[in-house]
Each structure stands twice: as C-alpha cells, then as structure tokens.
C-alpha cells in the first residue's frame, strides 16, 4: 500500500493527544514530523510534503474544534482532509463511448492495465475492447491477447505487424462496435525520441478522449520527469498506479499527478485481470490511515458473491445466515474470500484492521493464513458428500482416511474441523442477534468506517 507506514506513525503520535482539549505548537510539530518522515521515505517530493505540512499546521492551530470534538479527533480530521486534498479527485471517466490511450515506460504494466480497465468497464455494462499496438516488446501481443481472453473482452492486434500506427488504425475500425476502446502503446526503457514520436503518431490516428499515464508504484521521484515528457507530447488526463499489491512506496506517483495537473484514475492491486480499483480519494486515504474502506469492501464482496452464484446456482449465502452451516458452506465461503483478493488488502478495508494494526502482525501472518485456506481446500476435496453435509459424522477413522487421501496430516484435518466448529458457533450466535444487537456491535467496532466516528483510531 502506498505510504503504508503513515497509519502506524500517526497512531502513536495522535495517541499522545488523548484527553487534551487544545493542542500546542509542540503537539502539532510532532504530528507533522511523523507525516513528513513517512512521506519522504515513500519518495513523495519535498515540495508536496512541505505544502501538506503547512496546511496541517495552520489549520490545527487556527481552527476551533467543533463542540464535543476532542483535540485528537480534530487534528485527525484535518490530516485526513489535507491528504485527500493532496491526492486530488478521481479522474473523470464517464460511462459513455470513449477512446482511451495508455502511455508509459516498459515494465510499468500498461498491457495488464489495458485488460483490467476493459474488464472494469464491462462490469459497468459497457462493451470494451483492447487494441494492442506494441510491436517493440517481444511477447506483448501474446500477453495482451491472453489477458483480454481471461477478462472476456474484445481484442485486436497483429502479431506480425511492424507499423504501430497502422495497427491502431485497423484496430479502431475492427472494434468500432465497442463502447470503450483502449489503445495500448509500446514502452521503452527510457524516454527515447522514437517512443515519443511513435506515441504522438498513434494519438493522431486514435484521437483519444483520455490519455492515461501508467506508472509503477515503485518508480520514485523519477516519475516527475516521465510525466513532464508525456504531458508535453500528448497531454495527460489521468494516472494509473500499478503494482500496489507489493511493498512499493508509490510517492513518486503523487509527484507525477502534480506535474501533469491531472488526477488518479485507477489503482492496480494485483496480477489478475480483476485486480483493479477505480480510485476514490476518500476511501483510499481512509484505508491508508487504518480506518478502512467499507465501500470498496462491499464492492468486492458483491462481486465475489456474484461469481460464486455463477459457479454454483444452488449455493445461497443468505440461506447460510438462516439455516444449517455445513462444510460445503465453509468451502464456498473460502472460495468466495479468495476471489476478493489478497487477505492483507481485504483486511485494510475493514475499520481497525488496516494501517498500524496490520503492521503489528508477524510479517508472514497473511501468507500463513492464505496457505492454511489452501490446505483446508485440499482436505475438503478428499471428503465425501455426506461428510461435507454432515461434519459431525467425521470420527477418528474417517479423519485418518481423509488425511491419507489428501496427503495432509491428521492434525491438519482436526484443525479444519475445529475451525468449522468455531465458525458454526459464531454463526449460531449471529442468528440469535436482533437488529439492535447488530447496531450496538457496529457502534462498538467504530461505526461505519471512514470518519463516521473516527473508528478505532
């Protein structure tokens, strides 16, 4: 996650403000110092860091906290609002007919991003097509075609072609029935003159409605020079930040946005065609600061449940909340969770689990959890239908047979049964709860996320 240390840094500093009704210059200096440290380590440009620092300092010392608001929560809200202001609004991409051209250096993730964006537009009811014009990089055509097939979107390219401009022209004609045409262009290892000339020629043919600059989250402050070159050549309407699933810092992308006077359009969060998010500044900053992003979480849940229904029409998650919970239900829930993306990303979206709290877990905690889900899935595939429907019949002899058939240990089979029993007991308690109980529980957890009650911060 971009600036992933920021939530943890702020948590400790803001805790020092608990109980105070007013803040001093020294208090604010401590907060600003932590923000500056986290942002500079993330390769955010010094000028942007200073601009943010000044805004937080002035507002915190000059604005009066609303009645009933503690000094700590007041400062937290100011930090949140200033960070949202810094990253800016999301790039305007209306759900209507348009041509989008992607630009960027080799390795930034343009080809993957083209298929991901096409898939995203398809989920919004638009017909999308990818046009691959990269004749420079070996394998670009095959990668784009395979990604487009997995995304189930229209694709055009010419594996044997050597004229990117002609490929773009024919591709636009061949996919003219698509609502969204995404033109993927070639990258280079640096901003050579021939790259700029080529992309300018493609733009003349494509006449795109939007030019998006694709940047690797790990690029650092070199993004500023890239952004300036592409802005001068074709004009940049928005930025796509890729590879946010790793430990990339990502601060350089903010410099690129500032340099082009544009905004962020999408975030690439993984390797599959579905690992993409439309950038939402408030949700992004809320998640960054450990306050969750329930809107993005709900979108992932809805998508995962729809996919589960497509795979198995008989499985209904709502019935699980009302009836008997079986190992088949648990297996389906595990598959659904896996389709939501890496666990650390999902946890970041839950108020109180992101930011600093995630940093307190062992480095391999998420990996171990994901590995355990894979093991449980293997074990359940060695069970009979009767055992999946009625886990209570699994005795020692059955457990030994299941362990042998799955190639796992008897202890791991027992762990699976224990996990099932814990989930089943929790579900039984949930079924007994009424609406008032639910509301009370949500209030104790920190409300609806975001800044509704400042959550668990």
N, C-alpha and C positions, 0 to 999 in steps of 0.2 A: 504494500500500500504506500502511495506517495506520502512522504513526511510522516512515516508510521511512528516515529518517536515523539511526535508532538503531543499526542494524548497523554502519554505517560509522563512527559515532562511537566505539562500543565497541571496534572492531577496533584502532584506533590506540592507544587508552588501555591496552587489555589487552596489547598487544604490548610495552609498557614493563615488564610484569611477567615477561617471559620470563627464565628462568634463576634466578628468585628462589624460595627455599624458604619464605619467610614474607613477609607483606605488612605494611606500616606504615600508620599512620593517614593519612599523606600520600598513599600509594598509593590507598587506598580513597576518599579525598576527591576525587581526580582522576576515578576511575570514576564516583562518584556525581554529580559536577558535570556530566559529559558526559550522563549519563542525564537529569538534571534539565533541561538545556538542550534536548535533543531532545524531551522530553515536553511541556515548556512551549510550545515552538514548535508542537507538534501540538495545542495547545489542551486539554491534559489539566488538570483542575482542580488548583490548587495543593495543596489538602489531600491529594489522592490521590498527587501527586508526593512530598510530604513523607512520607507513610506508607510508600511504596515505598522511599524513600531511607533511612529509619530502619531498615527491615528488612534491607536490603542491608548497611548499615554495621555493625549489631550482629552479624549472622551472620558476616560476613567477618572481623571482629576477634576474635570469641569462639570460633567453631567451629574445630576442628583438621582440617586436610585429611586425607582418607583416605590410608593408606600408598601411596606410589607416585604420588600425585597432585600435580602442580605447583601452586604458588600461583595461577598464572594460570588453570588449568583449574578450580581450586576456586572462585575468585571468579566465573568464567563460569557455573558450575553454579548458584551461589547467585542470580546475576542472573536466570538462566533460570527458576528455581523461583519467585522472587518475582514475576516478570512473569506467570507462569502463574497464580499466586495472585491477582494483581491483576485479571486479566480474568475470572477465575472459571470455573466449569464451564459446559458447554453446556446450554442449556435442554432440559429433559426433554420429548421429543415421541415417545411410544411409537408403534410401527407398529400402531395399532389404531383403531377407529372414534372419530372426534372432530370437533368443530366448532371452527374457528379464526377469530377475528375480527381484522382488521388495522386499526390506528389510526395516525394521524399527520397532519402538515400537508400541504397541497397542494405537490406537487413532490418529496415525499420518495421516491416510487417505489412506492407501495402497489399500484397496479394491475398494474404489471410484476411486482412481487414475488408477487402472488397467483397469476399464471400460472406463474411459476418454481417456487413451492413446490408447486403442483399437479403440475407435471411431475416434480419430485423425488420426491414420494410415489408417483407412477405407476411410476418406475424401481425402487421398492422393492416393487412388487407390489400396491399399494393403488389402488383406484378413487377418483379425486379429482374434485371439481367446484368451479368458481369461481362465486360469486354476486355480481354487481355491483349495488351499491345507491346508487352515486354519481349523484344527479340534479342536482348543483350545477355540476360542471365540464363544459363542452361537449366532446364527443368522448370522454368517459370510457367510455360504453357501447361505442362502436366500437373503441376501443383494447383494452378487456378482451376483447371477442369475438374480435378478430383474434389477440391474444396467446394466448388459450385454444385457438383453432384450430391455431395453429402448435405449441403444446405438446401437441396432441391430447388435450385433457381436456374434460370436460363443462362447459357454460357456461349460466348463466341470468342474464337481465337484461330490463329493459323500457325500451326507448328512449324511449317516450312517457310513461312513468310519472312521477309527481311526488311520490310518497309512498315514501321510502326504507324505512320500517318495513314497509309492505305488500309491497314488492318482496322484502324479506328473508324475510317470512313465506311468500310464494308460492314463492320460490326454494328455501327449505329443504324444502318439500313436494315440489317438482318434481324435486329431486336427492336424494331420500331414499334412493335405492339406492346412493349413493356412500359409500365408507368415510370419506373425508375431505371435509368441506365447508368451503371457505374463503370467508368473507364479507369483501368489500372495501368499505370505508366511504368517505364523502366527506371531503375535506380542505378547509382554508381557508388563507388567507394568514396568519392568526393564530388564536389560541385564543379565538374568539368564543363567547359563551354559547350561541348556537344550534347550533354544532358539538357542543359538549359535550352539550346536551340531546338532539340527534339520535342521537349515538352511544350515549347511555345508553338511549334507547328501542329502538334496534336490539339492544342487548345483552339487554334484557328478552325480546325475541322469540327471538333466536338461542340464548340461554343457552349461550354458547361454553365449551368446555373450557379453551381457552387464548386470552388476549388478547395479541397481539404488537404492540409499538410499532415502526413503521418510521421509520428516521432516515437522512437523507442524511449520508454520511461527512464532508461539508464543513461541517456545521452549527455546530461550535464549542461553546462553553460555554452557548449558549442552549438546548442540549438538556436541560439540567437543569430549566429552568422547564417545558418541554414535558412532560418525563417526570413531574414532580410533578403537573401538571394532569390528565394522563390516568390516572395512578395513583390520584388521589383520585376520579376519575369512574367508572372501570370496573375498576381494578386491572390491573396489567401483569405478565404471567408471563415475558415474554422480549422481547428486542430484535432487530430485523433491521437490519443496517447495509448500506446500498446505495451504489452508485456507487464501489466500491473500485477500479475499473479506471482511474480518473483519478489526479490528484495530490492528492486530498483528504487532509487531515490526519487527521481521524477521532477525535481525542482526546476530543471532546465526547461521543461515544457512550459512552465509559467512564464519564463522569460520570452519564449517564442510567441506565446499568446500576446504578451505585452508589445513585442516588437512589431507584430503584424496588425495590432489594434483589432484583433478578432476575438474569438472565444473558443471554448472546447465543445466539440460535437459528440464524440463517443469515447468510451474507455474500453480498451481490450483487456479482458481479465483472465484469459486462459488460451488454450491451444485449439479447442474445438470451434466449429462454426457458430455455436450458440453462446460462446463466452464473450459477449459484448453487452455494454450498457449504454443507454443514452445518458449523457452527462446531465446530472441535476446538481447544481451548486450547493443548495441547502442540505440535501441528503448526503452529498459527498463530504462536506465539512463536518456534518453531524457524525458520520461514521468515522471520520478521521480523528475526531476528538473523543471517541469512545461512547457516543450517545446513540449509536445505532442508526438504522435507516429502514424503518418498517415498510415504507412504500416500495423500495426496491426488493425487500424480502418477500412482500406479498406477491409481487410480480413473478418472482422466481418460484414461489410455492404454487401459484396458479398454473404456471407453465408446466411445472413438474407433474401436477395432478392431471392436467390435460393429456400429457404424454402417457401417464400411467393408464388412463382410461382408453387411450388409443391402442395400447398394448394388450389390455385386458378389460373388455367391456363389462365383465361380471364384478370387477372389484370397485367398490364404492367407499371412499374414505369416510363419508358421513355415516355410513352404517356402522363403522368401527366405533364411533362415539356412542352408539346406542346399543349395540349388540355384543356378542361374544368376540373376544380378541384371540386370534389364533396365530400360530407361527407363520401361516401363509400371509396374514395381515402384516406381521412384523417384517417378513421378507419383502413385501411390496413397499412398505414404508422405507426400508433401507434402500431399495432401488430408486424410490422417489427422491430421497435425500441426496443420493449420489448424483442424480441428474440436475440438482440445484447448483452444483459446482463444488469446488474445494471447501472443506469444512471451515477453514480459517476465514474464508470470505463470508460464508453464511453467518458465522459467529460474530463477525464485525458488524453485521446488520442488526444484531439483537442488542437493545439498550443494556449497557452494563457489561457486555462480554467483549467489546472491541477495545481499541486503544490500549491503555495501560494494563488492563486486566489480562489481555491476551499475552502481553509481554512477560507476565509473571508465570505463565505456564512453561514447563520444560520445552526446550527447543523442538523436540521430536514428538510432542504430545499429539498434535493434529495428525502427523503421519502414522503414529501408533493406532490412533482411533480409526483412521481410514483402512489401515491394514487389518484391524480386527473385524471391520464390516465385511471385508473381502473373505476372511476366514469363515465368518458366520454364514456367508452366502454359499461357500463351498460345502460346508457341513449340511446345510438345509437341502442342498441338491441331492444328498445321499439318503434323505428321509423318504418314507413312503407317504402317499397322500393322506392316509389315516393318521400318521404321526404329525403331519403338518396341521391337520384339522383338530387333532386332539392330543396336544403335547403331554397331557397328564399320563398317557399310557407309556411314555418312554421310561423304561426301567433300566437297570444296570446292563442286562443282556442286550437290549436294543441300543443303548448308548455305545456299547462296545462294537456292535455291528456297524453303527453309523460312523464311528471313528475310523474303523478299518476301511470302510467304503470310501470315505472322503480323504483318507491319507492324513488326517489330523489326530491329535491326541485325545484321550478320553477326558482329560482336564478341560480342553477347549470346548468339547461338547457340553460339559457341565456348565462352563461359563456362559454358553449360549442359552441354556435352559434358565440359568439364574437371571440373565439379562431379560429374557422373556417374562419371567415371573415378576421382576421389578416393574416392567412396562405395563404388565397386566394389572398389577396392584394400583399403579398410578392412574391407569385409565378408569378403574372401578371407583377410585376416589373422585376423579374428574366427573364421572357420570352422576355422582351424588350431589355435586355442587349446583347451586342455583345461580341465577344471574347476579344477585347481589354479592355472592361469594366471589364470582369472577371479577366484578368491578373492584372489590376490595383487594383482591390479589394483584390486579394490574396496577392499582394505585401504589401498593407496597413495592412493586417492581420498578416504579419510576414513571408511571403514566404511559402515554402512547408513543414514547420515543421523541426524537428531535429535542426541542426546547420546551415542550409542553410543561414539564415540571423540572426541567434540567436533569431528569433521570437520576441515575446513580452517581453522577459526577460529584 
